[in-house]
Amino acid sequence: MARRRRPDTTAAAGGPAPEQEPLPPAALTIDALGRKCPIPIIMLADQINSVPLNAVVSVLADDPAAFTDIPAWCRLKSHHHVGSYVLPQGGWAIHVRRNY
């Protein structure tokens, strides 16, 4: 089961930051940093068919709406939300596996 990671609040409060495993490889990375929803989802929908079946697309996003909306889009469109990983510079790498 993939780990879903939310922003760490203990590091901001002066506590230690949790260890994070390296990001799994992705066949395609979509850089949607600095863009507001629904743009990250539109970019994902536009490009997901450019990767082979079962390949992973990584969407880099820092809009909090993308963190919840992309997994919801995956459920709606029958793709698999692999996991969301906190990026060191802020935001997330949201991994989606193409199912069809």
N, C-alpha and C positions, 0 to 999 in steps of 0.2 A: 504494500500500500504506500502510495506517495505521501510525502510529508507536505503539509500546507503550512507555510510560515507567514506569520504576520510581523509587522514591524516590532522590533524589540524596544520596549519602553524602559527596561532597566538600564540599558546603556546610556540613554538620554538622562536618566536620573543619577548617573554617576556609578552605577553598578557594572559588573562585568558583562560584556557582550557574549552571547552564546556562540559556541562553535558552530560553523555552518559547513556542511559538506560541499564539495565542488558541484557546479551545475552539470546536470547530465547533458550529453551532446545533443545538438539540434540540427536538423537538416536545413533549416531556414531561421534566421533571426530578423524580426520586424522591430525596428526602432521607432516606438511611438512615445518616447520620453518627451515630456513637455506638451503633449497633445491631450485634449480633454475628450471624454467619452461623448459621443459614440465613435470617434475617429479610430481608436485602437481596434475596435471590433470591426469596423468597416475595412480597415487595412488587413486584418486577419481573414475576413470573409473573402476579400478580393484575391488573396495570395495562397490560401490553404490548398487549393487544387494544383498548385505548382510543385508540390512535393509528392513523392510516392506514397501509396497507401501505407499506413502504420508508421510513417515518419513523424517526427516531432517538430513542431514550429514553436519557437520561443518568441513571445511578445514582450518587449521591454516597455514598461509603462510606469508612470508615477502618479497618475490620476487615481485616487482612492476608488472611484466608481469602477474602473477597469478591474480592480482586484476582485470584485464580486460579480461584475457583469460578464466578464469573459467566461468564468466557469458556468454561469447561467446560460450563456450562449451555447456552450458545449453541450449542455443537457438538452437544450432546445433543438440543436442541429445534429444530435447523436454523434458528436465527436467526444474524445476522452480528455478530460482535464487531468494531466499528469501530476501537476503540482505548481505551486507558486513559491518562488524563492526570493528572499530579500537581497537586493543589490547593495553593494557597499556604498555607492554614491546616492542611494535613495531610490525608492520605487521597487519594482519586482520584475523578475523574469517569469512570465506565466507560460507554462509549457502545455501545449495541446497536441494530442496525437490524432492524426487524420484517420478516420474510420471508413470512409467511402470515397 
